[in-house]
């Protein structure tokens, strides 16, 4: 990555989100991704508030943290303060911090001129930035799902995997194997223990508190989960209580007998192998607050 691209990517992922203590804020990154999606589709990053509102709120409800209200108003108004976005009302006047929600109905926003020019100069840059933004906010699989929904996966594939960790933080390459061993080579939720040539297959090491939200690569922040349960856990369809009872989100629905297997996990006790480290209560609490769809 050259210096110009690096600098532009940094501008996108370092936007102010007013979050602390591991609170997830996806509003601004999601608006960035909508702008990038519009650019890929039309050659312009313009996003109309009234057109994008319902899609934004549906995506935020799906990929963001549990919340009572999902709204486009906040990022549409305040992303301009980060130097990559500009927004105007229908009369051409600038959207400001004090602009009322009722005034935004016909408002439109887009990236600043220098960002648009950079995107036009490099046909791959929009995908590159989108990958960086998504990977900064979500686990890789979830980030890929979101980018796919927004048509931000190029035909050649994912292009890159970003890991914008805090200074001094680096993933532990041995962590996956240690977590799977800690759980006896079985999914902590359903007991799946499939192997291929004596090697666990379709079994992941899942962070309880996500790595990109200060979750450590430690055994007390890891669960061995089958691929399906891992995806459902990261989506908030599955969660657990402090005493390690499984919970299934009330929002989870199904129609097949196969999917009923997930529903039947509700209330079951997670059984730790003898001598295994259990997930730390603080990490479970983070997942329940920031990921699990409890209502």
C-alpha positions, 0 to 999 in steps of 0.5 A: 500500500503506497503512502497516499492510499495509506493516508486515505485509508487512515482518514476513513478508519480514524473517524471519531465515534465517541465510543468508550469502554468497548461500546460499538458505534457503526453509524459513521462507518456504515454511512461511509460504506453506503457512499463507497457502494454508491460510487462503485455503482454510479461513479458518484458517492452521493447518498440521498437521506430519504432514499438511503434511510430505510436501508441504512437502518435495516443494515445497522439493525442487522450488523450493529449493536442492540439499540432502541433506535437505529437512525441515519440522522447522526452520521449524516450530520456529523460525519462532515466533522471528520473531513471526508464528507459533505452534506447539503440541504435541498436548497444547497445550504450546508447541513450543520450540527444543529440541522433538524431531522425534519430538514434532512428529508431531501438532503444529500451527502457525498465524499469531499472533492479530494476523496472523490478524485482519489476514488476516480483515479484508482478503480480498486480504491473504493473496494480497498477502503471498504474492506479496511472500514468493515474489517476495522468494525466487524469480525472478518466473516461479518465484514465480508457479509456486509460488503457483499450486501453492499456490492463492495466485494470485487469480482477478483475477490476480497483483495485485502485483509486489514488488521488495524490493531492498536499499537502493541497489539498483535494476533497470537498465531497459536491462539486458535489451536489452543482454544480448540484444545481447551474445549476438547476439540468440540463445539462448546455449543452443540458438541460438533467434533468433525475431523478430516485426516485427524484435523478438526474441520469447520471448527473455529476459535471465536472471540467472546469479546471481539479482537478489534474491540480490545478482546485478547487472544487469551483462553478466557476470551475464546470458544471453540465453535462450529462454523455455523454457531460461530456465525450465529454468535457473532451475529447476535443470534446466540449468546450466553449468560454469566453462568454459561447457559446458552440463549437464542435471540427472540429475533431468530426464526426458522421453518425447517427441522434442521434449523430447529437444532439452533432453537433447541439450544436455548437454556442448555448448559455449556459444559466445560471439559475438565481443567478447561478455562471458562470465558471471563465474565467481563467478556460475556457481559460485553457480548451480551451488551454489544452483540446479542440481540436480546429483544 
